[in-house]
Amino acid sequence: MESKNCPICKKNSKEEYIPFCSKRCSQIDLNRWLGEKYHISVNEDDGSNN
Ligand SMILES: [Zn+2]
């Protein structure tokens, strides 16, 4: 069996949280993903429509 590493903190992943080492790291990854999506969809409104 090959050991995998958590993509967040690079520690050994736990079987129940693969590919992460903990629920916390899986949440961090999810937040990153959502954050990126949010960042992309953010529009700067300078209100030049006057
Ligand atoms: Zn981790």
mmCIF file of the protein (N, C-alpha, C, O) and its ligand, coordinates in Angstrom:
data_MODEL
# 
_entry.id   MODEL 
# 
loop_
_entity.id 
_entity.type 
_entity.pdbx_number_of_molecules 
1 polymer     1 
2 non-polymer 1 
# 
_entity_poly.entity_id                      1 
_entity_poly.type                           'polypeptide(L)' 
_entity_poly.nstd_linkage                   no 
_entity_poly.nstd_monomer                   no 
_entity_poly.pdbx_seq_one_letter_code       MESKNCPICKKNSKEEYIPFCSKRCSQIDLNRWLGEKYHISVNEDDGSNN 
_entity_poly.pdbx_seq_one_letter_code_can   MESKNCPICKKNSKEEYIPFCSKRCSQIDLNRWLGEKYHISVNEDDGSNN 
_entity_poly.pdbx_strand_id                 A 
# 
loop_
_entity_poly_seq.entity_id 
_entity_poly_seq.num 
_entity_poly_seq.mon_id 
_entity_poly_seq.hetero 
1 1  MET n 
1 2  GLU n 
1 3  SER n 
1 4  LYS n 
1 5  ASN n 
1 6  CYS n 
1 7  PRO n 
1 8  ILE n 
1 9  CYS n 
1 10 LYS n 
1 11 LYS n 
1 12 ASN n 
1 13 SER n 
1 14 LYS n 
1 15 GLU n 
1 16 GLU n 
1 17 TYR n 
1 18 ILE n 
1 19 PRO n 
1 20 PHE n 
1 21 CYS n 
1 22 SER n 
1 23 LYS n 
1 24 ARG n 
1 25 CYS n 
1 26 SER n 
1 27 GLN n 
1 28 ILE n 
1 29 ASP n 
1 30 LEU n 
1 31 ASN n 
1 32 ARG n 
1 33 TRP n 
1 34 LEU n 
1 35 GLY n 
1 36 GLU n 
1 37 LYS n 
1 38 TYR n 
1 39 HIS n 
1 40 ILE n 
1 41 SER n 
1 42 VAL n 
1 43 ASN n 
1 44 GLU n 
1 45 ASP n 
1 46 ASP n 
1 47 GLY n 
1 48 SER n 
1 49 ASN n 
1 50 ASN n 
# 
loop_
_struct_asym.id 
_struct_asym.entity_id 
A 1 
B 2 
# 
loop_
_chem_comp.id 
_chem_comp.type 
_chem_comp.mon_nstd_flag 
ARG 'L-peptide linking' y 
ASN 'L-peptide linking' y 
ASP 'L-peptide linking' y 
CYS 'L-peptide linking' y 
GLN 'L-peptide linking' y 
GLU 'L-peptide linking' y 
GLY 'peptide linking'   y 
HIS 'L-peptide linking' y 
ILE 'L-peptide linking' y 
LEU 'L-peptide linking' y 
LYS 'L-peptide linking' y 
MET 'L-peptide linking' y 
PHE 'L-peptide linking' y 
PRO 'L-peptide linking' y 
SER 'L-peptide linking' y 
TRP 'L-peptide linking' y 
TYR 'L-peptide linking' y 
VAL 'L-peptide linking' y 
ZN  non-polymer         . 
# 
_pdbx_entity_nonpoly.entity_id   2 
_pdbx_entity_nonpoly.name        ? 
_pdbx_entity_nonpoly.comp_id     ZN 
# 
_pdbx_nonpoly_scheme.asym_id         B 
_pdbx_nonpoly_scheme.entity_id       2 
_pdbx_nonpoly_scheme.mon_id          ZN 
_pdbx_nonpoly_scheme.ndb_seq_num     1 
_pdbx_nonpoly_scheme.pdb_seq_num     101 
_pdbx_nonpoly_scheme.auth_seq_num    101 
_pdbx_nonpoly_scheme.pdb_mon_id      ZN 
_pdbx_nonpoly_scheme.auth_mon_id     ZN 
_pdbx_nonpoly_scheme.pdb_strand_id   A 
_pdbx_nonpoly_scheme.pdb_ins_code    . 
# 
loop_
_atom_site.group_PDB 
_atom_site.id 
_atom_site.type_symbol 
_atom_site.label_atom_id 
_atom_site.label_alt_id 
_atom_site.label_comp_id 
_atom_site.label_asym_id 
_atom_site.label_entity_id 
_atom_site.label_seq_id 
_atom_site.pdbx_PDB_ins_code 
_atom_site.Cartn_x 
_atom_site.Cartn_y 
_atom_site.Cartn_z 
_atom_site.occupancy 
_atom_site.B_iso_or_equiv 
_atom_site.pdbx_formal_charge 
_atom_site.auth_seq_id 
_atom_site.auth_comp_id 
_atom_site.auth_asym_id 
_atom_site.auth_atom_id 
_atom_site.pdbx_PDB_model_num 
ATOM   1   N  N  . MET A 1 1  ? 0.844   -1.215 0.000   1.00 0.00 ? 1   MET A N  1 
ATOM   2   C  CA . MET A 1 1  ? 0.000   0.000  0.000   1.00 0.00 ? 1   MET A CA 1 
ATOM   3   C  C  . MET A 1 1  ? 0.865   1.245  0.000   1.00 0.00 ? 1   MET A C  1 
ATOM   4   O  O  . MET A 1 1  ? 1.839   1.345  0.746   1.00 0.00 ? 1   MET A O  1 
ATOM   5   N  N  . GLU A 1 2  ? 0.501   2.174  -0.833  1.00 0.00 ? 2   GLU A N  1 
ATOM   6   C  CA . GLU A 1 2  ? 1.259   3.411  -0.849  1.00 0.00 ? 2   GLU A CA 1 
ATOM   7   C  C  . GLU A 1 2  ? 0.613   4.435  0.076   1.00 0.00 ? 2   GLU A C  1 
ATOM   8   O  O  . GLU A 1 2  ? -0.608  4.579  0.130   1.00 0.00 ? 2   GLU A O  1 
ATOM   9   N  N  . SER A 1 3  ? 1.457   5.123  0.784   1.00 0.00 ? 3   SER A N  1 
ATOM   10  C  CA . SER A 1 3  ? 0.924   6.114  1.718   1.00 0.00 ? 3   SER A CA 1 
ATOM   11  C  C  . SER A 1 3  ? 0.713   7.434  0.994   1.00 0.00 ? 3   SER A C  1 
ATOM   12  O  O  . SER A 1 3  ? 1.555   7.871  0.209   1.00 0.00 ? 3   SER A O  1 
ATOM   13  N  N  . LYS A 1 4  ? -0.394  8.045  1.263   1.00 0.00 ? 4   LYS A N  1 
ATOM   14  C  CA . LYS A 1 4  ? -0.696  9.328  0.640   1.00 0.00 ? 4   LYS A CA 1 
ATOM   15  C  C  . LYS A 1 4  ? -0.508  10.445 1.651   1.00 0.00 ? 4   LYS A C  1 
ATOM   16  O  O  . LYS A 1 4  ? -0.494  10.238 2.865   1.00 0.00 ? 4   LYS A O  1 
ATOM   17  N  N  . ASN A 1 5  ? -0.365  11.618 1.100   1.00 0.00 ? 5   ASN A N  1 
ATOM   18  C  CA . ASN A 1 5  ? -0.159  12.762 1.975   1.00 0.00 ? 5   ASN A CA 1 
ATOM   19  C  C  . ASN A 1 5  ? -1.271  13.782 1.804   1.00 0.00 ? 5   ASN A C  1 
ATOM   20  O  O  . ASN A 1 5  ? -1.809  13.973 0.713   1.00 0.00 ? 5   ASN A O  1 
ATOM   21  N  N  . CYS A 1 6  ? -1.588  14.406 2.873   1.00 0.00 ? 6   CYS A N  1 
ATOM   22  C  CA . CYS A 1 6  ? -2.610  15.442 2.866   1.00 0.00 ? 6   CYS A CA 1 
ATOM   23  C  C  . CYS A 1 6  ? -2.162  16.591 1.956   1.00 0.00 ? 6   CYS A C  1 
ATOM   24  O  O  . CYS A 1 6  ? -1.069  17.126 2.144   1.00 0.00 ? 6   CYS A O  1 
ATOM   25  N  N  . PRO A 1 7  ? -2.981  16.980 0.978   1.00 0.00 ? 7   PRO A N  1 
ATOM   26  C  CA . PRO A 1 7  ? -2.600  18.063 0.064   1.00 0.00 ? 7   PRO A CA 1 
ATOM   27  C  C  . PRO A 1 7  ? -2.542  19.416 0.750   1.00 0.00 ? 7   PRO A C  1 
ATOM   28  O  O  . PRO A 1 7  ? -1.998  20.373 0.198   1.00 0.00 ? 7   PRO A O  1 
ATOM   29  N  N  . ILE A 1 8  ? -3.092  19.502 1.934   1.00 0.00 ? 8   ILE A N  1 
ATOM   30  C  CA . ILE A 1 8  ? -3.108  20.780 2.651   1.00 0.00 ? 8   ILE A CA 1 
ATOM   31  C  C  . ILE A 1 8  ? -1.862  20.955 3.487   1.00 0.00 ? 8   ILE A C  1 
ATOM   32  O  O  . ILE A 1 8  ? -1.156  21.954 3.352   1.00 0.00 ? 8   ILE A O  1 
ATOM   33  N  N  . CYS A 1 9  ? -1.586  20.004 4.344   1.00 0.00 ? 9   CYS A N  1 
ATOM   34  C  CA . CYS A 1 9  ? -0.470  20.173 5.276   1.00 0.00 ? 9   CYS A CA 1 
ATOM   35  C  C  . CYS A 1 9  ? 0.639   19.150 5.048   1.00 0.00 ? 9   CYS A C  1 
ATOM   36  O  O  . CYS A 1 9  ? 1.651   19.164 5.748   1.00 0.00 ? 9   CYS A O  1 
ATOM   37  N  N  . LYS A 1 10 ? 0.452   18.269 4.079   1.00 0.00 ? 10  LYS A N  1 
ATOM   38  C  CA . LYS A 1 10 ? 1.482   17.297 3.680   1.00 0.00 ? 10  LYS A CA 1 
ATOM   39  C  C  . LYS A 1 10 ? 1.748   16.230 4.727   1.00 0.00 ? 10  LYS A C  1 
ATOM   40  O  O  . LYS A 1 10 ? 2.744   15.511 4.647   1.00 0.00 ? 10  LYS A O  1 
ATOM   41  N  N  . LYS A 1 11 ? 0.878   16.126 5.689   1.00 0.00 ? 11  LYS A N  1 
ATOM   42  C  CA . LYS A 1 11 ? 1.028   15.042 6.646   1.00 0.00 ? 11  LYS A CA 1 
ATOM   43  C  C  . LYS A 1 11 ? 0.392   13.776 6.091   1.00 0.00 ? 11  LYS A C  1 
ATOM   44  O  O  . LYS A 1 11 ? -0.309  13.813 5.081   1.00 0.00 ? 11  LYS A O  1 
ATOM   45  N  N  . ASN A 1 12 ? 0.641   12.669 6.754   1.00 0.00 ? 12  ASN A N  1 
ATOM   46  C  CA . ASN A 1 12 ? 0.033   11.418 6.322   1.00 0.00 ? 12  ASN A CA 1 
ATOM   47  C  C  . ASN A 1 12 ? -1.480  11.512 6.423   1.00 0.00 ? 12  ASN A C  1 
ATOM   48  O  O  . ASN A 1 12 ? -2.027  11.931 7.443   1.00 0.00 ? 12  ASN A O  1 
ATOM   49  N  N  . SER A 1 13 ? -2.142  11.117 5.350   1.00 0.00 ? 13  SER A N  1 
ATOM   50  C  CA . SER A 1 13 ? -3.596  11.207 5.357   1.00 0.00 ? 13  SER A CA 1 
ATOM   51  C  C  . SER A 1 13 ? -4.194  10.053 6.138   1.00 0.00 ? 13  SER A C  1 
ATOM   52  O  O  . SER A 1 13 ? -3.628  8.962  6.211   1.00 0.00 ? 13  SER A O  1 
ATOM   53  N  N  . LYS A 1 14 ? -5.327  10.317 6.708   1.00 0.00 ? 14  LYS A N  1 
ATOM   54  C  CA . LYS A 1 14 ? -6.023  9.289  7.459   1.00 0.00 ? 14  LYS A CA 1 
ATOM   55  C  C  . LYS A 1 14 ? -7.065  8.628  6.578   1.00 0.00 ? 14  LYS A C  1 
ATOM   56  O  O  . LYS A 1 14 ? -7.702  9.266  5.740   1.00 0.00 ? 14  LYS A O  1 
ATOM   57  N  N  . GLU A 1 15 ? -7.217  7.343  6.790   1.00 0.00 ? 15  GLU A N  1 
ATOM   58  C  CA . GLU A 1 15 ? -8.093  6.569  5.917   1.00 0.00 ? 15  GLU A CA 1 
ATOM   59  C  C  . GLU A 1 15 ? -9.506  7.155  5.853   1.00 0.00 ? 15  GLU A C  1 
ATOM   60  O  O  . GLU A 1 15 ? -10.128 7.185  4.792   1.00 0.00 ? 15  GLU A O  1 
ATOM   61  N  N  . GLU A 1 16 ? -9.987  7.607  6.969   1.00 0.00 ? 16  GLU A N  1 
ATOM   62  C  CA . GLU A 1 16 ? -11.365 8.105  6.999   1.00 0.00 ? 16  GLU A CA 1 
ATOM   63  C  C  . GLU A 1 16 ? -11.510 9.496  6.396   1.00 0.00 ? 16  GLU A C  1 
ATOM   64  O  O  . GLU A 1 16 ? -12.623 9.958  6.145   1.00 0.00 ? 16  GLU A O  1 
ATOM   65  N  N  . TYR A 1 17 ? -10.368 10.167 6.163   1.00 0.00 ? 17  TYR A N  1 
ATOM   66  C  CA . TYR A 1 17 ? -10.451 11.521 5.609   1.00 0.00 ? 17  TYR A CA 1 
ATOM   67  C  C  . TYR A 1 17 ? -9.709  11.645 4.284   1.00 0.00 ? 17  TYR A C  1 
ATOM   68  O  O  . TYR A 1 17 ? -9.534  12.747 3.762   1.00 0.00 ? 17  TYR A O  1 
ATOM   69  N  N  . ILE A 1 18 ? -9.274  10.510 3.743   1.00 0.00 ? 18  ILE A N  1 
ATOM   70  C  CA . ILE A 1 18 ? -8.514  10.538 2.486   1.00 0.00 ? 18  ILE A CA 1 
ATOM   71  C  C  . ILE A 1 18 ? -9.186  11.440 1.467   1.00 0.00 ? 18  ILE A C  1 
ATOM   72  O  O  . ILE A 1 18 ? -10.404 11.360 1.310   1.00 0.00 ? 18  ILE A O  1 
ATOM   73  N  N  . PRO A 1 19 ? -8.445  12.301 0.761   1.00 0.00 ? 19  PRO A N  1 
ATOM   74  C  CA . PRO A 1 19 ? -6.974  12.348 0.789   1.00 0.00 ? 19  PRO A CA 1 
ATOM   75  C  C  . PRO A 1 19 ? -6.416  13.263 1.861   1.00 0.00 ? 19  PRO A C  1 
ATOM   76  O  O  . PRO A 1 19 ? -5.234  13.605 1.834   1.00 0.00 ? 19  PRO A O  1 
ATOM   77  N  N  . PHE A 1 20 ? -7.245  13.656 2.792   1.00 0.00 ? 20  PHE A N  1 
ATOM   78  C  CA . PHE A 1 20 ? -6.776  14.592 3.814   1.00 0.00 ? 20  PHE A CA 1 
ATOM   79  C  C  . PHE A 1 20 ? -6.397  13.857 5.088   1.00 0.00 ? 20  PHE A C  1 
ATOM   80  O  O  . PHE A 1 20 ? -6.659  12.664 5.241   1.00 0.00 ? 20  PHE A O  1 
ATOM   81  N  N  . CYS A 1 21 ? -5.778  14.593 5.995   1.00 0.00 ? 21  CYS A N  1 
ATOM   82  C  CA . CYS A 1 21 ? -5.342  13.975 7.241   1.00 0.00 ? 21  CYS A CA 1 
ATOM   83  C  C  . CYS A 1 21 ? -6.385  14.177 8.324   1.00 0.00 ? 21  CYS A C  1 
ATOM   84  O  O  . CYS A 1 21 ? -6.367  13.498 9.351   1.00 0.00 ? 21  CYS A O  1 
ATOM   85  N  N  . SER A 1 22 ? -7.280  15.100 8.094   1.00 0.00 ? 22  SER A N  1 
ATOM   86  C  CA . SER A 1 22 ? -8.279  15.397 9.118   1.00 0.00 ? 22  SER A CA 1 
ATOM   87  C  C  . SER A 1 22 ? -9.464  16.111 8.486   1.00 0.00 ? 22  SER A C  1 
ATOM   88  O  O  . SER A 1 22 ? -9.398  16.579 7.350   1.00 0.00 ? 22  SER A O  1 
ATOM   89  N  N  . LYS A 1 23 ? -10.525 16.183 9.233   1.00 0.00 ? 23  LYS A N  1 
ATOM   90  C  CA . LYS A 1 23 ? -11.708 16.881 8.731   1.00 0.00 ? 23  LYS A CA 1 
ATOM   91  C  C  . LYS A 1 23 ? -11.395 18.355 8.526   1.00 0.00 ? 23  LYS A C  1 
ATOM   92  O  O  . LYS A 1 23 ? -11.924 19.010 7.628   1.00 0.00 ? 23  LYS A O  1 
ATOM   93  N  N  . ARG A 1 24 ? -10.529 18.845 9.380   1.00 0.00 ? 24  ARG A N  1 
ATOM   94  C  CA . ARG A 1 24 ? -10.168 20.253 9.304   1.00 0.00 ? 24  ARG A CA 1 
ATOM   95  C  C  . ARG A 1 24 ? -9.513  20.583 7.962   1.00 0.00 ? 24  ARG A C  1 
ATOM   96  O  O  . ARG A 1 24 ? -9.814  21.595 7.329   1.00 0.00 ? 24  ARG A O  1 
ATOM   97  N  N  . CYS A 1 25 ? -8.608  19.692 7.553   1.00 0.00 ? 25  CYS A N  1 
ATOM   98  C  CA . CYS A 1 25 ? -7.921  19.934 6.290   1.00 0.00 ? 25  CYS A CA 1 
ATOM   99  C  C  . CYS A 1 25 ? -8.883  19.818 5.104   1.00 0.00 ? 25  CYS A C  1 
ATOM   100 O  O  . CYS A 1 25 ? -8.747  20.548 4.122   1.00 0.00 ? 25  CYS A O  1 
ATOM   101 N  N  . SER A 1 26 ? -9.836  18.920 5.190   1.00 0.00 ? 26  SER A N  1 
ATOM   102 C  CA . SER A 1 26 ? -10.799 18.803 4.107   1.00 0.00 ? 26  SER A CA 1 
ATOM   103 C  C  . SER A 1 26 ? -11.661 20.064 4.040   1.00 0.00 ? 26  SER A C  1 
ATOM   104 O  O  . SER A 1 26 ? -12.077 20.487 2.962   1.00 0.00 ? 26  SER A O  1 
ATOM   105 N  N  . GLN A 1 27 ? -11.920 20.654 5.197   1.00 0.00 ? 27  GLN A N  1 
ATOM   106 C  CA . GLN A 1 27 ? -12.684 21.895 5.237   1.00 0.00 ? 27  GLN A CA 1 
ATOM   107 C  C  . GLN A 1 27 ? -11.869 23.040 4.642   1.00 0.00 ? 27  GLN A C  1 
ATOM   108 O  O  . GLN A 1 27 ? -12.389 23.884 3.913   1.00 0.00 ? 27  GLN A O  1 
ATOM   109 N  N  . ILE A 1 28 ? -10.589 23.047 4.971   1.00 0.00 ? 28  ILE A N  1 
ATOM   110 C  CA . ILE A 1 28 ? -9.708  24.086 4.440   1.00 0.00 ? 28  ILE A CA 1 
ATOM   111 C  C  . ILE A 1 28 ? -9.676  24.032 2.922   1.00 0.00 ? 28  ILE A C  1 
ATOM   112 O  O  . ILE A 1 28 ? -9.721  25.060 2.246   1.00 0.00 ? 28  ILE A O  1 
ATOM   113 N  N  . ASP A 1 29 ? -9.598  22.810 2.397   1.00 0.00 ? 29  ASP A N  1 
ATOM   114 C  CA . ASP A 1 29 ? -9.569  22.644 0.945   1.00 0.00 ? 29  ASP A CA 1 
ATOM   115 C  C  . ASP A 1 29 ? -10.874 23.130 0.339   1.00 0.00 ? 29  ASP A C  1 
ATOM   116 O  O  . ASP A 1 29 ? -10.883 23.802 -0.693  1.00 0.00 ? 29  ASP A O  1 
ATOM   117 N  N  . LEU A 1 30 ? -11.965 22.787 0.985   1.00 0.00 ? 30  LEU A N  1 
ATOM   118 C  CA . LEU A 1 30 ? -13.272 23.206 0.488   1.00 0.00 ? 30  LEU A CA 1 
ATOM   119 C  C  . LEU A 1 30 ? -13.384 24.727 0.508   1.00 0.00 ? 30  LEU A C  1 
ATOM   120 O  O  . LEU A 1 30 ? -13.875 25.334 -0.444  1.00 0.00 ? 30  LEU A O  1 
ATOM   121 N  N  . ASN A 1 31 ? -12.934 25.326 1.582   1.00 0.00 ? 31  ASN A N  1 
ATOM   122 C  CA . ASN A 1 31 ? -13.001 26.777 1.697   1.00 0.00 ? 31  ASN A CA 1 
ATOM   123 C  C  . ASN A 1 31 ? -12.134 27.455 0.649   1.00 0.00 ? 31  ASN A C  1 
ATOM   124 O  O  . ASN A 1 31 ? -12.489 28.499 0.102   1.00 0.00 ? 31  ASN A O  1 
ATOM   125 N  N  . ARG A 1 32 ? -10.993 26.840 0.385   1.00 0.00 ? 32  ARG A N  1 
ATOM   126 C  CA . ARG A 1 32 ? -10.114 27.390 -0.653  1.00 0.00 ? 32  ARG A CA 1 
ATOM   127 C  C  . ARG A 1 32 ? -10.829 27.409 -1.986  1.00 0.00 ? 32  ARG A C  1 
ATOM   128 O  O  . ARG A 1 32 ? -10.824 28.400 -2.716  1.00 0.00 ? 32  ARG A O  1 
ATOM   129 N  N  . TRP A 1 33 ? -11.449 26.268 -2.276  1.00 0.00 ? 33  TRP A N  1 
ATOM   130 C  CA . TRP A 1 33 ? -12.137 26.123 -3.553  1.00 0.00 ? 33  TRP A CA 1 
ATOM   131 C  C  . TRP A 1 33 ? -13.259 27.137 -3.668  1.00 0.00 ? 33  TRP A C  1 
ATOM   132 O  O  . TRP A 1 33 ? -13.399 27.823 -4.681  1.00 0.00 ? 33  TRP A O  1 
ATOM   133 N  N  . LEU A 1 34 ? -14.056 27.219 -2.612  1.00 0.00 ? 34  LEU A N  1 
ATOM   134 C  CA . LEU A 1 34 ? -15.172 28.162 -2.612  1.00 0.00 ? 34  LEU A CA 1 
ATOM   135 C  C  . LEU A 1 34 ? -14.655 29.591 -2.666  1.00 0.00 ? 34  LEU A C  1 
ATOM   136 O  O  . LEU A 1 34 ? -15.217 30.445 -3.351  1.00 0.00 ? 34  LEU A O  1 
ATOM   137 N  N  . GLY A 1 35 ? -13.572 29.835 -1.930  1.00 0.00 ? 35  GLY A N  1 
ATOM   138 C  CA . GLY A 1 35 ? -12.994 31.173 -1.902  1.00 0.00 ? 35  GLY A CA 1 
ATOM   139 C  C  . GLY A 1 35 ? -12.522 31.594 -3.270  1.00 0.00 ? 35  GLY A C  1 
ATOM   140 O  O  . GLY A 1 35 ? -12.710 32.742 -3.674  1.00 0.00 ? 35  GLY A O  1 
ATOM   141 N  N  . GLU A 1 36 ? -11.898 30.654 -3.999  1.00 0.00 ? 36  GLU A N  1 
ATOM   142 C  CA . GLU A 1 36 ? -11.424 30.964 -5.330  1.00 0.00 ? 36  GLU A CA 1 
ATOM   143 C  C  . GLU A 1 36 ? -12.592 31.305 -6.244  1.00 0.00 ? 36  GLU A C  1 
ATOM   144 O  O  . GLU A 1 36 ? -12.547 32.258 -7.023  1.00 0.00 ? 36  GLU A O  1 
ATOM   145 N  N  . LYS A 1 37 ? -13.626 30.503 -6.124  1.00 0.00 ? 37  LYS A N  1 
ATOM   146 C  CA . LYS A 1 37 ? -14.801 30.720 -6.958  1.00 0.00 ? 37  LYS A CA 1 
ATOM   147 C  C  . LYS A 1 37 ? -15.409 32.089 -6.657  1.00 0.00 ? 37  LYS A C  1 
ATOM   148 O  O  . LYS A 1 37 ? -15.810 32.840 -7.545  1.00 0.00 ? 37  LYS A O  1 
ATOM   149 N  N  . TYR A 1 38 ? -15.453 32.368 -5.359  1.00 0.00 ? 38  TYR A N  1 
ATOM   150 C  CA . TYR A 1 38 ? -16.025 33.650 -4.944  1.00 0.00 ? 38  TYR A CA 1 
ATOM   151 C  C  . TYR A 1 38 ? -15.178 34.792 -5.492  1.00 0.00 ? 38  TYR A C  1 
ATOM   152 O  O  . TYR A 1 38 ? -15.696 35.796 -5.983  1.00 0.00 ? 38  TYR A O  1 
ATOM   153 N  N  . HIS A 1 39 ? -13.857 34.612 -5.394  1.00 0.00 ? 39  HIS A N  1 
ATOM   154 C  CA . HIS A 1 39 ? -12.958 35.662 -5.833  1.00 0.00 ? 39  HIS A CA 1 
ATOM   155 C  C  . HIS A 1 39 ? -13.136 35.948 -7.325  1.00 0.00 ? 39  HIS A C  1 
ATOM   156 O  O  . HIS A 1 39 ? -13.094 37.098 -7.762  1.00 0.00 ? 39  HIS A O  1 
ATOM   157 N  N  . ILE A 1 40 ? -13.335 34.879 -8.094  1.00 0.00 ? 40  ILE A N  1 
ATOM   158 C  CA . ILE A 1 40 ? -13.486 35.019 -9.538  1.00 0.00 ? 40  ILE A CA 1 
ATOM   159 C  C  . ILE A 1 40 ? -14.780 35.760 -9.868  1.00 0.00 ? 40  ILE A C  1 
ATOM   160 O  O  . ILE A 1 40 ? -14.832 36.581 -10.784 1.00 0.00 ? 40  ILE A O  1 
ATOM   161 N  N  . SER A 1 41 ? -15.830 35.445 -9.092  1.00 0.00 ? 41  SER A N  1 
ATOM   162 C  CA . SER A 1 41 ? -17.138 36.006 -9.420  1.00 0.00 ? 41  SER A CA 1 
ATOM   163 C  C  . SER A 1 41 ? -17.312 37.424 -8.873  1.00 0.00 ? 41  SER A C  1 
ATOM   164 O  O  . SER A 1 41 ? -18.307 38.098 -9.141  1.00 0.00 ? 41  SER A O  1 
ATOM   165 N  N  . VAL A 1 42 ? -16.313 37.853 -8.098  1.00 0.00 ? 42  VAL A N  1 
ATOM   166 C  CA . VAL A 1 42 ? -16.409 39.195 -7.532  1.00 0.00 ? 42  VAL A CA 1 
ATOM   167 C  C  . VAL A 1 42 ? -16.214 40.252 -8.616  1.00 0.00 ? 42  VAL A C  1 
ATOM   168 O  O  . VAL A 1 42 ? -15.261 40.198 -9.393  1.00 0.00 ? 42  VAL A O  1 
ATOM   169 N  N  . ASN A 1 43 ? -17.108 41.185 -8.649  1.00 0.00 ? 43  ASN A N  1 
ATOM   170 C  CA . ASN A 1 43 ? -17.007 42.261 -9.633  1.00 0.00 ? 43  ASN A CA 1 
ATOM   171 C  C  . ASN A 1 43 ? -16.809 43.595 -8.929  1.00 0.00 ? 43  ASN A C  1 
ATOM   172 O  O  . ASN A 1 43 ? -17.523 43.927 -7.982  1.00 0.00 ? 43  ASN A O  1 
ATOM   173 N  N  . GLU A 1 44 ? -15.855 44.331 -9.393  1.00 0.00 ? 44  GLU A N  1 
ATOM   174 C  CA . GLU A 1 44 ? -15.639 45.637 -8.785  1.00 0.00 ? 44  GLU A CA 1 
ATOM   175 C  C  . GLU A 1 44 ? -16.623 46.637 -9.377  1.00 0.00 ? 44  GLU A C  1 
ATOM   176 O  O  . GLU A 1 44 ? -16.608 46.940 -10.571 1.00 0.00 ? 44  GLU A O  1 
ATOM   177 N  N  . ASP A 1 45 ? -17.463 47.127 -8.508  1.00 0.00 ? 45  ASP A N  1 
ATOM   178 C  CA . ASP A 1 45 ? -18.468 48.079 -8.957  1.00 0.00 ? 45  ASP A CA 1 
ATOM   179 C  C  . ASP A 1 45 ? -18.005 49.489 -8.588  1.00 0.00 ? 45  ASP A C  1 
ATOM   180 O  O  . ASP A 1 45 ? -18.062 49.888 -7.425  1.00 0.00 ? 45  ASP A O  1 
ATOM   181 N  N  . ASP A 1 46 ? -17.557 50.218 -9.567  1.00 0.00 ? 46  ASP A N  1 
ATOM   182 C  CA . ASP A 1 46 ? -17.065 51.556 -9.259  1.00 0.00 ? 46  ASP A CA 1 
ATOM   183 C  C  . ASP A 1 46 ? -18.179 52.617 -9.411  1.00 0.00 ? 46  ASP A C  1 
ATOM   184 O  O  . ASP A 1 46 ? -17.960 53.811 -9.206  1.00 0.00 ? 46  ASP A O  1 
ATOM   185 N  N  . GLY A 1 47 ? -19.336 52.149 -9.764  1.00 0.00 ? 47  GLY A N  1 
ATOM   186 C  CA . GLY A 1 47 ? -20.483 53.060 -9.831  1.00 0.00 ? 47  GLY A CA 1 
ATOM   187 C  C  . GLY A 1 47 ? -20.271 54.197 -10.799 1.00 0.00 ? 47  GLY A C  1 
ATOM   188 O  O  . GLY A 1 47 ? -20.580 55.348 -10.493 1.00 0.00 ? 47  GLY A O  1 
ATOM   189 N  N  . SER A 1 48 ? -19.740 53.876 -11.978 1.00 0.00 ? 48  SER A N  1 
ATOM   190 C  CA . SER A 1 48 ? -19.485 54.933 -12.951 1.00 0.00 ? 48  SER A CA 1 
ATOM   191 C  C  . SER A 1 48 ? -20.741 55.245 -13.777 1.00 0.00 ? 48  SER A C  1 
ATOM   192 O  O  . SER A 1 48 ? -20.721 56.069 -14.691 1.00 0.00 ? 48  SER A O  1 
ATOM   193 N  N  . ASN A 1 49 ? -21.799 54.576 -13.432 1.00 0.00 ? 49  ASN A N  1 
ATOM   194 C  CA . ASN A 1 49 ? -23.054 54.790 -14.151 1.00 0.00 ? 49  ASN A CA 1 
ATOM   195 C  C  . ASN A 1 49 ? -23.814 55.959 -13.538 1.00 0.00 ? 49  ASN A C  1 
ATOM   196 O  O  . ASN A 1 49 ? -24.790 55.760 -12.815 1.00 0.00 ? 49  ASN A O  1 
ATOM   197 N  N  . ASN A 1 50 ? -23.382 57.137 -13.816 1.00 0.00 ? 50  ASN A N  1 
ATOM   198 C  CA . ASN A 1 50 ? -23.974 58.296 -13.183 1.00 0.00 ? 50  ASN A CA 1 
ATOM   199 C  C  . ASN A 1 50 ? -24.732 59.139 -14.208 1.00 0.00 ? 50  ASN A C  1 
ATOM   200 O  O  . ASN A 1 50 ? -25.305 60.170 -13.857 1.00 0.00 ? 50  ASN A O  1 
HETATM 201 ZN ZN . ZN  B 2 .  ? -3.752  17.886 6.650   1.00 0.00 2 101 ZN  A ZN 1 
# 
